[in-house]
Amino acid sequence: MTTTTISPARHRSLGDQTWQADAVCQSTEYNPVDPDIFFPEPDETGKITAAKALCGQCPVRRTCLDAALEGGNTDGIRGGLTEEERGPLHEKIGHRLDYSRVNDTIAGRDIHLTKAERRAVVYAAYRHGVTEQRLACLLKISEEHAKKLYRETRRVLVHRDLEPATNTTAPPETDGERLGRADFGTAA
């Protein structure tokens, strides 16, 4: 499971494209940008370097990368990464667990969540006493489904608390003798 600690100050809401107005790649009268440089052929290193240089200056670079990953966009240079560089991230996106996204959702922000983040929202909401109605609203699910998720969470927590602690290694046999330094082995 991938856990991130560095995240944008503001997560993009579902369907929000307003961040694009702040992107450096937006062509204006005073800043003409050729959009073709963001869709280079693999051997066009000059275009790749130019596109990455623009992305390096962009204030919404992380949001652009998130939008590309969340939307499954595999074409072109997005968020400062080429198609090949984003490939492994696309494969791992379903396992992303960014607690700032979880906290933003609990606070009422409507943002894109992975399956792992949705599970974390359910757990955090349960632990903080968020009602089933509120959870249903946050995750855009029915109240009945929210109740089911809370029942499953409650069952998992009860079973976790009931499981006896297991000792993985047995203490050495002493036959009433004191253990010495040699009985413990060497440090790694």
Residue, then its C-alpha position, 0 to 999 in steps of 0.5 A: m500500500t502506498t502512503t503519501t505524506i507530501s500533498p497539495a495544499r488543496h485537493r481537486s474536487l470531483g469534476d473541478q477543472t478550475w486549476q487549469a487556469d493557473a497552469v503554466c502550459q495555458s497559452t496566453e497572448y503574453n505567454p504563447v505555449d505550443p501544446d504539441i510539446f506536451f505530446p512528443e514522440p519518444d525520440e523528441t528529447g528537445k520537446i520532452t525537456a521543454a515540456k518538463a521545464l514548463c512543468g517544473q515552474c507550474p504551481v498546479r503541477r501536483t494537481c495536474l498529475d493527480a488529475a491525470l492519474e485519477g482520470g486514467n490519462t496516459d497520453g502526453i506529459r502531465g504533471g511533469l512526467t512522461e507517459e512512461e514515467r507515469g506508468p508505474l503510478h497508474e498501476k499503484i493509484g488504486h492503493r494510494l492512501d493519502y491521509s490528507r485526502v481522508n481528512d478533507t473528505i471527513a471535513g466535507r470536501d468532495i474529492h476523488l478517493t481510491k479504494a484504500e482511502r474510502r476504507a480509511v474514511v469509513y474507519a475514521a468516520y466510525r472512530h469519530g462518531v460520524t453518523e451513518q447519514r453523514l457518511a452516506c453523504l460524504l461517500k455518495i452512497s445509500e444510508e443502508h450501505a453506510k450502515k453495512l460499512y459501519r457494521e463491518t468496521r465494528r465487527v473487524l474492530v471487535h474481532r481485532d480486540l478479542e484476538p489473543a496476543t501471540n508470542t512468536t518466540a518462546p523464552p529459552e529454557t533455563d532449568g532455574e539457571r540465570l541467563g547469560r549474555a551467550d544465551f541471547g545470540t549476537a546483534a545484527 
